[in-house]
């Protein structure tokens, strides 16, 4: 699933809007990964601590999917 997510992200042209279908696919894989995440929500921050490179972001924070799930709640 991680490889699928990285493939979807790398297939997205840099500095270009992602199509609704592409956004849905990426967020769908993120949701699947979150559902399989063994880390409790309270421990997510310490488990994810480090230097990160932003590869993709959903621009539309008004979306119903924005902020749901343990990882996406911290991406604001």
PDB file with one MODEL, atoms N, CA, C and O in Angstrom:
MODEL        1
ATOM      1  N   UNK A   1       0.806  -1.179   0.000  1.00  0.00           N
ATOM      2  CA  UNK A   1       0.000   0.000   0.000  1.00  0.00           C
ATOM      3  C   UNK A   1       0.866   1.267   0.000  1.00  0.00           C
ATOM      4  O   UNK A   1       0.547   2.252  -0.666  1.00  0.00           O
ATOM      5  N   UNK A   2       1.961   1.220   0.756  1.00  0.00           N
ATOM      6  CA  UNK A   2       2.876   2.365   0.788  1.00  0.00           C
ATOM      7  C   UNK A   2       3.451   2.613  -0.609  1.00  0.00           C
ATOM      8  O   UNK A   2       3.528   3.757  -1.058  1.00  0.00           O
ATOM      9  N   UNK A   3       3.852   1.544  -1.291  1.00  0.00           N
ATOM     10  CA  UNK A   3       4.376   1.693  -2.650  1.00  0.00           C
ATOM     11  C   UNK A   3       3.319   2.273  -3.587  1.00  0.00           C
ATOM     12  O   UNK A   3       3.631   3.095  -4.450  1.00  0.00           O
ATOM     13  N   UNK A   4       2.081   1.847  -3.416  1.00  0.00           N
ATOM     14  CA  UNK A   4       0.991   2.376  -4.238  1.00  0.00           C
ATOM     15  C   UNK A   4       0.827   3.874  -4.001  1.00  0.00           C
ATOM     16  O   UNK A   4       0.653   4.636  -4.952  1.00  0.00           O
ATOM     17  N   UNK A   5       0.881   4.301  -2.737  1.00  0.00           N
ATOM     18  CA  UNK A   5       0.765   5.721  -2.410  1.00  0.00           C
ATOM     19  C   UNK A   5       1.919   6.512  -3.017  1.00  0.00           C
ATOM     20  O   UNK A   5       1.703   7.559  -3.627  1.00  0.00           O
ATOM     21  N   UNK A   6       3.127   6.020  -2.853  1.00  0.00           N
ATOM     22  CA  UNK A   6       4.283   6.719  -3.412  1.00  0.00           C
ATOM     23  C   UNK A   6       4.209   6.786  -4.933  1.00  0.00           C
ATOM     24  O   UNK A   6       4.610   7.787  -5.528  1.00  0.00           O
ATOM     25  N   UNK A   7       3.702   5.732  -5.568  1.00  0.00           N
ATOM     26  CA  UNK A   7       3.531   5.748  -7.024  1.00  0.00           C
ATOM     27  C   UNK A   7       2.509   6.810  -7.437  1.00  0.00           C
ATOM     28  O   UNK A   7       2.748   7.573  -8.373  1.00  0.00           O
ATOM     29  N   UNK A   8       1.382   6.857  -6.744  1.00  0.00           N
ATOM     30  CA  UNK A   8       0.365   7.857  -7.072  1.00  0.00           C
ATOM     31  C   UNK A   8       0.913   9.274  -6.916  1.00  0.00           C
ATOM     32  O   UNK A   8       0.662  10.141  -7.753  1.00  0.00           O
ATOM     33  N   UNK A   9       1.657   9.497  -5.850  1.00  0.00           N
ATOM     34  CA  UNK A   9       2.217  10.823  -5.606  1.00  0.00           C
ATOM     35  C   UNK A   9       3.259  11.168  -6.659  1.00  0.00           C
ATOM     36  O   UNK A   9       3.277  12.289  -7.169  1.00  0.00           O
ATOM     37  N   UNK A  10       4.123  10.222  -6.990  1.00  0.00           N
ATOM     38  CA  UNK A  10       5.169  10.504  -7.983  1.00  0.00           C
ATOM     39  C   UNK A  10       4.590  10.683  -9.385  1.00  0.00           C
ATOM     40  O   UNK A  10       5.227  11.298 -10.240  1.00  0.00           O
ATOM     41  N   UNK A  11       3.394  10.157  -9.629  1.00  0.00           N
ATOM     42  CA  UNK A  11       2.734  10.309 -10.928  1.00  0.00           C
ATOM     43  C   UNK A  11       2.055  11.667 -11.077  1.00  0.00           C
ATOM     44  O   UNK A  11       1.631  12.038 -12.172  1.00  0.00           O
ATOM     45  N   UNK A  12       1.956  12.398  -9.984  1.00  0.00           N
ATOM     46  CA  UNK A  12       1.314  13.706 -10.000  1.00  0.00           C
ATOM     47  C   UNK A  12       2.331  14.761 -10.402  1.00  0.00           C
ATOM     48  O   UNK A  12       3.377  14.876  -9.762  1.00  0.00           O
ATOM     49  N   UNK A  13       2.051  15.538 -11.450  1.00  0.00           N
ATOM     50  CA  UNK A  13       3.000  16.572 -11.866  1.00  0.00           C
ATOM     51  C   UNK A  13       3.231  17.606 -10.759  1.00  0.00           C
ATOM     52  O   UNK A  13       2.290  18.036 -10.092  1.00  0.00           O
ATOM     53  N   UNK A  14       4.479  17.993 -10.577  1.00  0.00           N
ATOM     54  CA  UNK A  14       4.819  18.976  -9.553  1.00  0.00           C
ATOM     55  C   UNK A  14       4.190  20.324  -9.874  1.00  0.00           C
ATOM     56  O   UNK A  14       4.106  20.722 -11.036  1.00  0.00           O
ATOM     57  N   UNK A  15       3.754  21.012  -8.847  1.00  0.00           N
ATOM     58  CA  UNK A  15       3.188  22.360  -8.960  1.00  0.00           C
ATOM     59  C   UNK A  15       1.984  22.442  -9.883  1.00  0.00           C
ATOM     60  O   UNK A  15       1.728  23.482 -10.490  1.00  0.00           O
ATOM     61  N   UNK A  16       1.257  21.359  -9.985  1.00  0.00           N
ATOM     62  CA  UNK A  16       0.038  21.337 -10.793  1.00  0.00           C
ATOM     63  C   UNK A  16      -1.105  20.833  -9.928  1.00  0.00           C
ATOM     64  O   UNK A  16      -0.897  20.013  -9.034  1.00  0.00           O
ATOM     65  N   UNK A  17      -2.312  21.320 -10.190  1.00  0.00           N
ATOM     66  CA  UNK A  17      -3.454  20.809  -9.423  1.00  0.00           C
ATOM     67  C   UNK A  17      -3.660  19.318  -9.700  1.00  0.00           C
ATOM     68  O   UNK A  17      -3.457  18.845 -10.818  1.00  0.00           O
ATOM     69  N   UNK A  18      -4.057  18.614  -8.687  1.00  0.00           N
ATOM     70  CA  UNK A  18      -4.372  17.198  -8.841  1.00  0.00           C
ATOM     71  C   UNK A  18      -5.837  17.086  -9.225  1.00  0.00           C
ATOM     72  O   UNK A  18      -6.682  17.790  -8.673  1.00  0.00           O
ATOM     73  N   UNK A  19      -6.137  16.221 -10.151  1.00  0.00           N
ATOM     74  CA  UNK A  19      -7.539  16.018 -10.544  1.00  0.00           C
ATOM     75  C   UNK A  19      -8.331  15.501  -9.348  1.00  0.00           C
ATOM     76  O   UNK A  19      -7.759  14.965  -8.399  1.00  0.00           O
ATOM     77  N   UNK A  20      -9.640  15.664  -9.402  1.00  0.00           N
ATOM     78  CA  UNK A  20     -10.485  15.138  -8.325  1.00  0.00           C
ATOM     79  C   UNK A  20     -10.292  13.634  -8.175  1.00  0.00           C
ATOM     80  O   UNK A  20     -10.248  13.112  -7.061  1.00  0.00           O
ATOM     81  N   UNK A  21     -10.176  12.939  -9.311  1.00  0.00           N
ATOM     82  CA  UNK A  21      -9.967  11.486  -9.270  1.00  0.00           C
ATOM     83  C   UNK A  21      -8.630  11.167  -8.601  1.00  0.00           C
ATOM     84  O   UNK A  21      -8.553  10.273  -7.759  1.00  0.00           O
ATOM     85  N   UNK A  22      -7.573  11.899  -8.978  1.00  0.00           N
ATOM     86  CA  UNK A  22      -6.258  11.668  -8.376  1.00  0.00           C
ATOM     87  C   UNK A  22      -6.259  11.942  -6.888  1.00  0.00           C
ATOM     88  O   UNK A  22      -5.686  11.183  -6.107  1.00  0.00           O
ATOM     89  N   UNK A  23      -6.908  13.035  -6.495  1.00  0.00           N
ATOM     90  CA  UNK A  23      -7.009  13.365  -5.067  1.00  0.00           C
ATOM     91  C   UNK A  23      -7.749  12.266  -4.327  1.00  0.00           C
ATOM     92  O   UNK A  23      -7.317  11.834  -3.259  1.00  0.00           O
ATOM     93  N   UNK A  24      -8.866  11.810  -4.891  1.00  0.00           N
ATOM     94  CA  UNK A  24      -9.640  10.735  -4.258  1.00  0.00           C
ATOM     95  C   UNK A  24      -8.821   9.457  -4.117  1.00  0.00           C
ATOM     96  O   UNK A  24      -8.895   8.778  -3.094  1.00  0.00           O
ATOM     97  N   UNK A  25      -8.031   9.127  -5.158  1.00  0.00           N
ATOM     98  CA  UNK A  25      -7.198   7.918  -5.100  1.00  0.00           C
ATOM     99  C   UNK A  25      -6.138   8.041  -4.000  1.00  0.00           C
ATOM    100  O   UNK A  25      -5.943   7.116  -3.211  1.00  0.00           O
ATOM    101  N   UNK A  26      -5.465   9.178  -3.957  1.00  0.00           N
ATOM    102  CA  UNK A  26      -4.415   9.381  -2.946  1.00  0.00           C
ATOM    103  C   UNK A  26      -5.005   9.342  -1.547  1.00  0.00           C
ATOM    104  O   UNK A  26      -4.486   8.642  -0.678  1.00  0.00           O
ATOM    105  N   UNK A  27      -6.086  10.085  -1.316  1.00  0.00           N
ATOM    106  CA  UNK A  27      -6.699  10.096   0.016  1.00  0.00           C
ATOM    107  C   UNK A  27      -7.278   8.738   0.380  1.00  0.00           C
ATOM    108  O   UNK A  27      -7.305   8.369   1.554  1.00  0.00           O
ATOM    109  N   UNK A  28      -7.747   7.987  -0.626  1.00  0.00           N
ATOM    110  CA  UNK A  28      -8.243   6.626  -0.367  1.00  0.00           C
ATOM    111  C   UNK A  28      -7.147   5.709   0.144  1.00  0.00           C
ATOM    112  O   UNK A  28      -7.364   4.937   1.077  1.00  0.00           O
ATOM    113  N   UNK A  29      -5.965   5.792  -0.467  1.00  0.00           N
ATOM    114  CA  UNK A  29      -4.838   4.965  -0.021  1.00  0.00           C
ATOM    115  C   UNK A  29      -4.378   5.417   1.375  1.00  0.00           C
ATOM    116  O   UNK A  29      -4.051   4.587   2.224  1.00  0.00           O
ATOM    117  N   UNK A  30      -4.357   6.735   1.603  1.00  0.00           N
ATOM    118  CA  UNK A  30      -3.994   7.243   2.935  1.00  0.00           C
ATOM    119  C   UNK A  30      -4.971   6.689   3.979  1.00  0.00           C
ATOM    120  O   UNK A  30      -4.561   6.265   5.059  1.00  0.00           O
ATOM    121  N   UNK A  31      -6.249   6.699   3.649  1.00  0.00           N
ATOM    122  CA  UNK A  31      -7.264   6.171   4.578  1.00  0.00           C
ATOM    123  C   UNK A  31      -7.023   4.684   4.858  1.00  0.00           C
ATOM    124  O   UNK A  31      -7.124   4.243   6.003  1.00  0.00           O
ATOM    125  N   UNK A  32      -6.706   3.917   3.816  1.00  0.00           N
ATOM    126  CA  UNK A  32      -6.416   2.491   4.001  1.00  0.00           C
ATOM    127  C   UNK A  32      -5.202   2.289   4.904  1.00  0.00           C
ATOM    128  O   UNK A  32      -5.216   1.432   5.788  1.00  0.00           O
ATOM    129  N   UNK A  33      -4.154   3.079   4.682  1.00  0.00           N
ATOM    130  CA  UNK A  33      -2.955   2.975   5.515  1.00  0.00           C
ATOM    131  C   UNK A  33      -3.271   3.322   6.968  1.00  0.00           C
ATOM    132  O   UNK A  33      -2.802   2.654   7.889  1.00  0.00           O
ATOM    133  N   UNK A  34      -4.066   4.367   7.167  1.00  0.00           N
ATOM    134  CA  UNK A  34      -4.435   4.758   8.529  1.00  0.00           C
ATOM    135  C   UNK A  34      -5.221   3.667   9.238  1.00  0.00           C
ATOM    136  O   UNK A  34      -5.043   3.445  10.435  1.00  0.00           O
ATOM    137  N   UNK A  35      -6.094   2.984   8.496  1.00  0.00           N
ATOM    138  CA  UNK A  35      -6.907   1.937   9.124  1.00  0.00           C
ATOM    139  C   UNK A  35      -6.056   0.748   9.553  1.00  0.00           C
ATOM    140  O   UNK A  35      -6.451  -0.009  10.440  1.00  0.00           O
ATOM    141  N   UNK A  36      -4.893   0.578   8.932  1.00  0.00           N
ATOM    142  CA  UNK A  36      -4.000  -0.520   9.286  1.00  0.00           C
ATOM    143  C   UNK A  36      -2.875  -0.083  10.220  1.00  0.00           C
ATOM    144  O   UNK A  36      -2.021  -0.888  10.590  1.00  0.00           O
ATOM    145  N   UNK A  37      -2.878   1.176  10.593  1.00  0.00           N
ATOM    146  CA  UNK A  37      -1.811   1.728  11.433  1.00  0.00           C
ATOM    147  C   UNK A  37      -1.936   1.194  12.862  1.00  0.00           C
ATOM    148  O   UNK A  37      -2.959   1.406  13.512  1.00  0.00           O
ATOM    149  N   UNK A  38      -0.909   0.507  13.352  1.00  0.00           N
ATOM    150  CA  UNK A  38      -0.980  -0.051  14.700  1.00  0.00           C
ATOM    151  C   UNK A  38      -0.722   0.986  15.801  1.00  0.00           C
ATOM    152  O   UNK A  38      -0.898   0.685  16.981  1.00  0.00           O
ATOM    153  N   UNK A  39      -0.317   2.177  15.435  1.00  0.00           N
ATOM    154  CA  UNK A  39       0.044   3.197  16.416  1.00  0.00           C
ATOM    155  C   UNK A  39      -1.202   3.903  16.935  1.00  0.00           C
ATOM    156  O   UNK A  39      -2.034   4.363  16.153  1.00  0.00           O
ATOM    157  N   UNK A  40      -1.325   3.987  18.249  1.00  0.00           N
ATOM    158  CA  UNK A  40      -2.432   4.704  18.857  1.00  0.00           C
ATOM    159  C   UNK A  40      -2.335   6.186  18.509  1.00  0.00           C
ATOM    160  O   UNK A  40      -1.234   6.723  18.387  1.00  0.00           O
ATOM    161  N   UNK A  41      -3.487   6.852  18.348  1.00  0.00           N
ATOM    162  CA  UNK A  41      -3.500   8.272  17.986  1.00  0.00           C
ATOM    163  C   UNK A  41      -2.596   9.108  18.882  1.00  0.00           C
ATOM    164  O   UNK A  41      -1.909  10.003  18.388  1.00  0.00           O
ATOM    165  N   UNK A  42      -2.577   8.846  20.162  1.00  0.00           N
ATOM    166  CA  UNK A  42      -1.802   9.653  21.105  1.00  0.00           C
ATOM    167  C   UNK A  42      -0.290   9.539  20.860  1.00  0.00           C
ATOM    168  O   UNK A  42       0.469  10.439  21.218  1.00  0.00           O
ATOM    169  N   UNK A  43       0.135   8.437  20.254  1.00  0.00           N
ATOM    170  CA  UNK A  43       1.561   8.203  20.009  1.00  0.00           C
ATOM    171  C   UNK A  43       2.017   8.606  18.610  1.00  0.00           C
ATOM    172  O   UNK A  43       3.208   8.537  18.304  1.00  0.00           O
ATOM    173  N   UNK A  44       1.082   9.026  17.759  1.00  0.00           N
ATOM    174  CA  UNK A  44       1.420   9.319  16.367  1.00  0.00           C
ATOM    175  C   UNK A  44       2.493  10.397  16.262  1.00  0.00           C
ATOM    176  O   UNK A  44       3.445  10.243  15.496  1.00  0.00           O
ATOM    177  N   UNK A  45       2.357  11.479  17.011  1.00  0.00           N
ATOM    178  CA  UNK A  45       3.320  12.589  16.909  1.00  0.00           C
ATOM    179  C   UNK A  45       4.737  12.120  17.222  1.00  0.00           C
ATOM    180  O   UNK A  45       5.662  12.426  16.470  1.00  0.00           O
ATOM    181  N   UNK A  46       4.923  11.392  18.305  1.00  0.00           N
ATOM    182  CA  UNK A  46       6.278  10.952  18.656  1.00  0.00           C
ATOM    183  C   UNK A  46       6.806   9.920  17.662  1.00  0.00           C
ATOM    184  O   UNK A  46       8.004   9.890  17.378  1.00  0.00           O
ATOM    185  N   UNK A  47       5.925   9.079  17.133  1.00  0.00           N
ATOM    186  CA  UNK A  47       6.347   8.079  16.153  1.00  0.00           C
ATOM    187  C   UNK A  47       6.743   8.714  14.825  1.00  0.00           C
ATOM    188  O   UNK A  47       7.588   8.176  14.109  1.00  0.00           O
ATOM    189  N   UNK A  48       6.146   9.845  14.493  1.00  0.00           N
ATOM    190  CA  UNK A  48       6.398  10.496  13.208  1.00  0.00           C
ATOM    191  C   UNK A  48       7.395  11.645  13.308  1.00  0.00           C
ATOM    192  O   UNK A  48       7.637  12.342  12.323  1.00  0.00           O
ATOM    193  N   UNK A  49       7.968  11.844  14.472  1.00  0.00           N
ATOM    194  CA  UNK A  49       8.906  12.953  14.654  1.00  0.00           C
ATOM    195  C   UNK A  49      10.099  12.795  13.712  1.00  0.00           C
ATOM    196  O   UNK A  49      10.582  11.684  13.491  1.00  0.00           O
ATOM    197  N   UNK A  50      10.565  13.906  13.164  1.00  0.00           N
ATOM    198  CA  UNK A  50      11.719  13.875  12.270  1.00  0.00           C
ATOM    199  C   UNK A  50      11.615  14.948  11.213  1.00  0.00           C
ATOM    200  O   UNK A  50      10.735  15.806  11.275  1.00  0.00           O
ATOM    201  N   UNK A  51      12.500  14.904  10.252  1.00  0.00           N
ATOM    202  CA  UNK A  51      12.477  15.840   9.127  1.00  0.00           C
ATOM    203  C   UNK A  51      11.688  15.217   7.991  1.00  0.00           C
ATOM    204  O   UNK A  51      11.935  14.073   7.612  1.00  0.00           O
ATOM    205  N   UNK A  52      10.749  15.957   7.453  1.00  0.00           N
ATOM    206  CA  UNK A  52       9.868  15.465   6.411  1.00  0.00           C
ATOM    207  C   UNK A  52       9.980  16.325   5.171  1.00  0.00           C
ATOM    208  O   UNK A  52      10.304  17.510   5.246  1.00  0.00           O
ATOM    209  N   UNK A  53       9.707  15.715   4.024  1.00  0.00           N
ATOM    210  CA  UNK A  53       9.632  16.432   2.765  1.00  0.00           C
ATOM    211  C   UNK A  53       8.200  16.317   2.265  1.00  0.00           C
ATOM    212  O   UNK A  53       7.681  15.211   2.115  1.00  0.00           O
ATOM    213  N   UNK A  54       7.556  17.458   2.006  1.00  0.00           N
ATOM    214  CA  UNK A  54       6.188  17.447   1.509  1.00  0.00           C
ATOM    215  C   UNK A  54       6.195  17.058   0.037  1.00  0.00           C
ATOM    216  O   UNK A  54       6.761  17.767  -0.796  1.00  0.00           O
ATOM    217  N   UNK A  55       5.562  15.923  -0.284  1.00  0.00           N
ATOM    218  CA  UNK A  55       5.499  15.444  -1.654  1.00  0.00           C
ATOM    219  C   UNK A  55       4.175  15.784  -2.317  1.00  0.00           C
ATOM    220  O   UNK A  55       4.113  15.940  -3.536  1.00  0.00           O
ATOM    221  N   UNK A  56       3.120  15.899  -1.528  1.00  0.00           N
ATOM    222  CA  UNK A  56       1.794  16.155  -2.063  1.00  0.00           C
ATOM    223  C   UNK A  56       0.926  16.695  -0.943  1.00  0.00           C
ATOM    224  O   UNK A  56       1.105  16.320   0.216  1.00  0.00           O
ATOM    225  N   UNK A  57      -0.004  17.564  -1.272  1.00  0.00           N
ATOM    226  CA  UNK A  57      -0.956  18.049  -0.283  1.00  0.00           C
ATOM    227  C   UNK A  57      -2.315  18.246  -0.932  1.00  0.00           C
ATOM    228  O   UNK A  57      -2.408  18.623  -2.099  1.00  0.00           O
ATOM    229  N   UNK A  58      -3.348  17.992  -0.179  1.00  0.00           N
ATOM    230  CA  UNK A  58      -4.702  18.297  -0.635  1.00  0.00           C
ATOM    231  C   UNK A  58      -4.922  19.774  -0.368  1.00  0.00           C
ATOM    232  O   UNK A  58      -4.817  20.219   0.775  1.00  0.00           O
ATOM    233  N   UNK A  59      -5.219  20.522  -1.386  1.00  0.00           N
ATOM    234  CA  UNK A  59      -5.377  21.961  -1.250  1.00  0.00           C
ATOM    235  C   UNK A  59      -6.713  22.337  -0.629  1.00  0.00           C
ATOM    236  O   UNK A  59      -6.831  23.395  -0.010  1.00  0.00           O
ATOM    237  N   UNK A  60      -7.697  21.503  -0.783  1.00  0.00           N
ATOM    238  CA  UNK A  60      -9.056  21.844  -0.385  1.00  0.00           C
ATOM    239  C   UNK A  60      -9.347  21.397   1.042  1.00  0.00           C
ATOM    240  O   UNK A  60      -9.774  20.265   1.270  1.00  0.00           O
ATOM    241  N   UNK A  61      -9.116  22.285   1.995  1.00  0.00           N
ATOM    242  CA  UNK A  61      -9.360  21.946   3.395  1.00  0.00           C
ATOM    243  C   UNK A  61     -10.847  21.917   3.731  1.00  0.00           C
ATOM    244  O   UNK A  61     -11.216  21.507   4.831  1.00  0.00           O
ATOM    245  N   UNK A  62     -11.698  22.338   2.817  1.00  0.00           N
ATOM    246  CA  UNK A  62     -13.136  22.290   3.062  1.00  0.00           C
ATOM    247  C   UNK A  62     -13.717  20.914   2.711  1.00  0.00           C
ATOM    248  O   UNK A  62     -14.898  20.657   2.947  1.00  0.00           O
ATOM    249  N   UNK A  63     -12.894  20.045   2.155  1.00  0.00           N
ATOM    250  CA  UNK A  63     -13.330  18.703   1.787  1.00  0.00           C
ATOM    251  C   UNK A  63     -13.792  17.930   3.020  1.00  0.00           C
ATOM    252  O   UNK A  63     -13.276  18.128   4.120  1.00  0.00           O
ATOM    253  N   UNK A  64     -14.776  17.042   2.820  1.00  0.00           N
ATOM    254  CA  UNK A  64     -15.265  16.203   3.911  1.00  0.00           C
ATOM    255  C   UNK A  64     -14.173  15.312   4.477  1.00  0.00           C
ATOM    256  O   UNK A  64     -14.213  14.953   5.654  1.00  0.00           O
ATOM    257  N   UNK A  65     -13.191  14.949   3.646  1.00  0.00           N
ATOM    258  CA  UNK A  65     -12.110  14.060   4.066  1.00  0.00           C
ATOM    259  C   UNK A  65     -11.016  14.783   4.843  1.00  0.00           C
ATOM    260  O   UNK A  65     -10.252  14.144   5.566  1.00  0.00           O
ATOM    261  N   UNK A  66     -10.929  16.111   4.707  1.00  0.00           N
ATOM    262  CA  UNK A  66      -9.834  16.858   5.331  1.00  0.00           C
ATOM    263  C   UNK A  66      -9.885  16.714   6.849  1.00  0.00           C
ATOM    264  O   UNK A  66     -10.930  16.942   7.458  1.00  0.00           O
ATOM    265  N   UNK A  67      -8.760  16.338   7.465  1.00  0.00           N
ATOM    266  CA  UNK A  67      -8.655  16.281   8.913  1.00  0.00           C
ATOM    267  C   UNK A  67      -9.150  15.006   9.545  1.00  0.00           C
ATOM    268  O   UNK A  67      -9.104  14.878  10.768  1.00  0.00           O
ATOM    269  N   UNK A  68      -9.623  14.060   8.764  1.00  0.00           N
ATOM    270  CA  UNK A  68     -10.066  12.783   9.333  1.00  0.00           C
ATOM    271  C   UNK A  68      -8.883  11.824   9.371  1.00  0.00           C
ATOM    272  O   UNK A  68      -8.027  11.853   8.487  1.00  0.00           O
ATOM    273  N   UNK A  69      -8.835  10.988  10.378  1.00  0.00           N
ATOM    274  CA  UNK A  69      -7.768  10.006  10.490  1.00  0.00           C
ATOM    275  C   UNK A  69      -6.613  10.532  11.314  1.00  0.00           C
ATOM    276  O   UNK A  69      -6.394  11.742  11.370  1.00  0.00           O
ATOM    277  N   UNK A  70      -5.869   9.643  11.956  1.00  0.00           N
ATOM    278  CA  UNK A  70      -4.818  10.059  12.890  1.00  0.00           C
ATOM    279  C   UNK A  70      -3.686  10.858  12.258  1.00  0.00           C
ATOM    280  O   UNK A  70      -3.120  11.737  12.909  1.00  0.00           O
ATOM    281  N   UNK A  71      -3.346  10.574  11.011  1.00  0.00           N
ATOM    282  CA  UNK A  71      -2.242  11.298  10.382  1.00  0.00           C
ATOM    283  C   UNK A  71      -2.733  12.635   9.856  1.00  0.00           C
ATOM    284  O   UNK A  71      -2.092  13.660  10.090  1.00  0.00           O
ATOM    285  N   UNK A  72      -3.839  12.648   9.160  1.00  0.00           N
ATOM    286  CA  UNK A  72      -4.318  13.879   8.532  1.00  0.00           C
ATOM    287  C   UNK A  72      -4.708  14.946   9.548  1.00  0.00           C
ATOM    288  O   UNK A  72      -4.684  16.130   9.210  1.00  0.00           O
ATOM    289  N   UNK A  73      -5.065  14.582  10.768  1.00  0.00           N
ATOM    290  CA  UNK A  73      -5.397  15.593  11.779  1.00  0.00           C
ATOM    291  C   UNK A  73      -4.207  16.478  12.081  1.00  0.00           C
ATOM    292  O   UNK A  73      -4.380  17.617  12.514  1.00  0.00           O
ATOM    293  N   UNK A  74      -2.992  15.972  11.861  1.00  0.00           N
ATOM    294  CA  UNK A  74      -1.794  16.735  12.171  1.00  0.00           C
ATOM    295  C   UNK A  74      -1.266  17.490  10.955  1.00  0.00           C
ATOM    296  O   UNK A  74      -0.301  18.246  11.071  1.00  0.00           O
ATOM    297  N   UNK A  75      -1.878  17.299   9.804  1.00  0.00           N
ATOM    298  CA  UNK A  75      -1.450  17.996   8.589  1.00  0.00           C
ATOM    299  C   UNK A  75      -2.420  19.155   8.377  1.00  0.00           C
ATOM    300  O   UNK A  75      -3.476  18.989   7.767  1.00  0.00           O
ATOM    301  N   UNK A  76      -2.057  20.307   8.879  1.00  0.00           N
ATOM    302  CA  UNK A  76      -2.928  21.490   8.769  1.00  0.00           C
ATOM    303  C   UNK A  76      -2.143  22.686   8.374  1.00  0.00           C
ATOM    304  O   UNK A  76      -2.703  23.773   8.233  1.00  0.00           O
TER     305      UNK A  76
ENDMDL
END
